[in-house]
Amino acid sequence: MDTGFEALRDHIASMGKVVVCFSGGLDSTALMDICKRALGDDAIAFYLSTPMESELTASMVDRISGHLGFDVIRCVMDDRLSGIVLQNRTDRCYLCKKTIYSEALDLAHELGIKHVLCGDNVDDDPNDRPGMRAGKELGVESPFRDMGIGRREIESYVNDLALPFPMVKETCLLMSIPIGVEADDILLERINRIESGIRLATGAELIRARLKEGTIMVQTVENSIATLLEHMSEIEDICKKEGFGAEIVRTGYVG
């Protein structure tokens, strides 16, 4: 193990017990694995299910936790709170993260645990990550940032785990809807079905379906654009079934 991760594991071991905000993404997967190795069953994975999560996100949470051998405590976002987030204001990411962290802190309090951790790393820019402000306000700890660990080291760590399935960078479904356009469960389900349908039809792992004035702007990584163009007729049918037009973005997606 890299000396930086050895120091991180020792740092986490000194905490005794932790709750990890687990999302099924790259950063929280690496963090949860390190915590599990350092603390065993005293590392608790917490996941808050929301209307904004995609089918792929829920699947990744199950697959990763099952393969790495840890249980996940799951809660569901309160309807009132999700309704506030779905108003889709400019502070939507901040409000969502504040809700997730608040629930994790409540769980930690119930279990008598002092440390709640998240996967923010030194390469994350607070100006681009409103959720970091919520974490700072609530006292959520970021051990990757504390120990000077960035994205490339985390990617290398996860690669070394040799998961038998690809880690697909996923994002919140609400990011598919322009700020100021109020969302609801039905609209998000339509976006989810479109993304899932296009993945199935094309075999492309990363699909983003962005809503723009009645048209779905379909995004993927650069080396999959040609594949999407070959399946344009199917993509149009998938989007039309949900009441939208379709257009493929010709520049590669960068998360």
Stockholm file with secondary structure:
# STOCKHOLM 1.0

chainA/1-255         MDTGFEALRDHIASMGKVVVCFSGGLDSTALMDICKRALGDDAIAFYLSTPMESELTASMVDRISGHLGFDVIRCVMDDRLSGIVLQNRTDRCYLCKKTIYSEALDLAHELGIKHVLCGDNVDDDPNDRPGMRAGKELGVESPFRDMGIGRREIESYVNDLALPFPMVKETCLLMSIPIGVEADDILLERINRIESGIRLATGAELIRARLKEGTIMVQTVENSIATLLEHMSEIEDICKKEGFGAEIVRTGYVG
#=GR chainA/1-255 SS CCHHHHHHHHHHHTTCSEEEECCSSHHHHHHHHHHHHHHGGGEEEEEEECTTCCHHHHHHHHHHHHHHTCCEEEEECCHHHHHHHTTCCTTHHHHHHHHHHHHHHHHHHHHTCCEEECCCCTTCCTTTCHHHHHHHHHTCBCHHHHTTCCHHHHHHHHHHTCCSSCCCCCCCGGGGSCTTSCCCHHHHHHHHHHHHHHHHHHCCSCCEEEEETTEEEEECCGGGHHHHHHTHHHHHHHHHHTTCEEEECSSCCCC
#=GC SS_cons         CCHHHHHHHHHHHTTCSEEEECCSSHHHHHHHHHHHHHHGGGEEEEEEECTTCCHHHHHHHHHHHHHHTCCEEEEECCHHHHHHHTTCCTTHHHHHHHHHHHHHHHHHHHHTCCEEECCCCTTCCTTTCHHHHHHHHHTCBCHHHHTTCCHHHHHHHHHHTCCSSCCCCCCCGGGGSCTTSCCCHHHHHHHHHHHHHHHHHHCCSCCEEEEETTEEEEECCGGGHHHHHHTHHHHHHHHHHTTCEEEECSSCCCC
//
